[in-house]
Amino acid sequence: MAGPSSAPTPAPGTPAGREPAAEVPFRRAARRFAEVVCPPEVRAGRRVDEVLREFGLMLGSLPPAARKALAAALVLLDQGARLYPPSRGRRFARLDDQAAGAYVRAVLARRDPAAELIGRLRSLVTMCYYELPEVQREIGYDPAPYIAAVSRRRLESYGPDIRAGEAAVTARPERDTP
Amino acid sequence: MISGLVTQEDVSGRLSLECGVVIVGSGAGGATVAAELAGAGVDVIVIEEGGYHPTESFSAGTVRALRTLYRDGGGGMAVGRPSVLYTEGRCVGGSTVVNGGMSWRTPDRVRQRWAEQEGLRAFGEQDLDPYFTAIESRLSVGLQDPETIGRDSELFRAGAQGLGWAVVPNRRNQLHCAGTNNCSNGCPTGAKQSMLVTSVPRALALGARLFADCRVDRITRAGDGVTGVTGHFVRPGGRRGPGLTVRARAVVVAGGAIQTPSLLARSGLRSASGQLGRNLSVHPNAVVTAFFDQDVTGWQGVHQAFQVREFADEGLLLTATNLTPPMLAALVPAHGRELGELMADYNRIVTAGPLVSDTGTGRVRQLPGLGPQVFYQLTDHDAARVARGVELTAEALFSAGARRVLLPFGGAPVVRDPAGLRRVLARPVAKRSLQLFSIHLMGTARMSEDPRRGVTGSFGEFHGLPGLIVADASLFPGPVGINPMETVIALAMRNARRLVERRDSYRV
């Protein structure tokens, strides 16, 4: 048997909002996790929702086994908090900011497979946060105008050379090859 | 509508096709073979699991690129201590669409070692040079136009040269690269001469057919030879689409060092050598994050402009490569307020690191229901070299004026000067604390003239199964020690030419 196809293939040009997304599992725990691992500004506006939307899209691109592993990591994180003494038996989603932050730090400081999995979850969520255009602009990263400007410069400076190179791509086979 | 290209949107029912040669994969190996064979008049079908994403669709969206152009969202993991994150391209054009475009010939010492160790035929310098020359002409390999070099690269070069180290400018497959620093998200100008804009359209123009969004399940056989492949289209959302059967007289497998051995194994093929799926090399990479007082805006300029070659004899290359904010946020060991403070300095950051030519190996195993699973064990020797590479990288960054650096070791303190660096590294770095990733996967169907040592012969023919040819980095008998793309293309071109020379025996 073939293995599972590991990810969906959105059609080219599919608008971001229409790409296949997976349902974010254990949404309350995921929301709380995003609030803890992203910078405090994540609480501005609807950023947490936007992060979770990106996160859902990212989950949608993972193979089923990876999706299950990340869902398991969220359960582990959420329910594991009950065993963390300062939580006084509460699950992660119900912890206040201070306890939730301390709990995540304690989990990530461990050197075991669960910590590695939750570390990957953290990477995915923070990656989704820094994908948000307004967050990128806040840290001075705004590539679209730059890309447009250097693309124009390229064409202005080297237009004929570029056109000749592009035309050569589909020319008949060369004679100078072995 | 591109002539010869079929995507899942174009297919409503099962397809049964015939051709001379079917090629699995459209990356550096597959697209090259397709263009060569189509140019010789062979009837070619290429099957690509990923989608067709034209240049106009590429943007600076990192997470979107990971979802659409990479396998598994770019999050492959080779399990070990430490585990190594790896990425594979999965789209028309394969990893050449998302790589940095570094184009280097196989180092002569590596070529000689491979030739002697595996008894490879026609593998001398004079045998391979004509292929490299042809590739470099076709893919416009050369140096960057100077106005496209960013400050992060300039700083790293200055730091290394300040220490007296040898630095070389990168050779890249680019047609007047604009320096958008968007290589890993797909080149938005088409300047990077990936397979998407070179060998794929060339093959199509010469009559090849390309089926995208189509996963090959098995190679089919009858008697002593191959008869083609079976597979299925993949609908959006990962749903299984219509089936595909291709009858062909030869099959070329070019899925890369993870997918190729996996496909061969799930097709029931065994290598008498016992080496199928073994000997995986990964060129472990690590990232040092350095903070400067002045703005660097490393995202303005080419992805990677220079390589420090001073330590090449130790199997170490050092480079500065800008990471986009999402990638950097995912890599640095920080979260919450600390992450926000760190990222607020994004424009003052230079990211650089070592690439290690590894001596350890890994293995790709096909597990039922899970697909290929990758295991890799970093050796103590390689771990020590990663630590040395990190130390050297950090030294160069301090030499360039960095005020503090973050090291890719779990729990490592922030380092503020070379003396602090030496203090941290005075004690051995725990191997499992290394944070490693790989973008170079090689060697799981190695070529050797001796069927007891290798999976394929000198020209990629699978030992014991005529008509099955491998044409990707899985052929490498070991780590190439440098960016592997040009070696992959040279081997693919060579294997394709060999197939054409023997076309009568293949009846194509």
Interface residues (C-beta under 8 A of the other chain):
Chain A: M1 A2 G3 P4 S5 S6 A7 P8 T9 P10 A11 P12 G13 T14 A16 E19 P20 V36 V37 C38 P39 P40 E41 E54 L57 M58 G60 S61 L62 P63 A65 A66 G101 V104 L108 A109 R111 E116 R120 R122 S123 L124 T126 M127 C128 Y129 Y130 E131 V135 Q136 I139 G140 Y141 P143 A144 Y146 I147 V150 S151 R153 R154 S157 Y158 D161 I162 G165 E166 A168 V169 T170 R172 P173 E174 D176 T177 P178
Chain B: T7 Q8 E9 G39 A40 E49 G50 G51 Y52 H53 P54 S57 S59 A60 G61 T62 V63 R64 L66 R67 T68 R71 D72 G73 G75 S83 R90 P130 Y131 T133 A134 S137 R138 S140 D145 E147 T148 L175 H176 C177 A178 G179 T180 N181 N182 P188 T189 G190 A191 V197 T198 P201 R202 A205 L206 D213 R215 D217 R218 V234 R235 P236 G237 G238 R239 R240 S262 R266 T297 W299 Q300 T324 P325 P326 M327 L328 A329 A330 L331 H335 G336 R337 L339 G340 E341 M343 A344 Y346 N347 Q366 L367 P368 G369 L370 G371 P372 G410 G411 R432 M493 R497
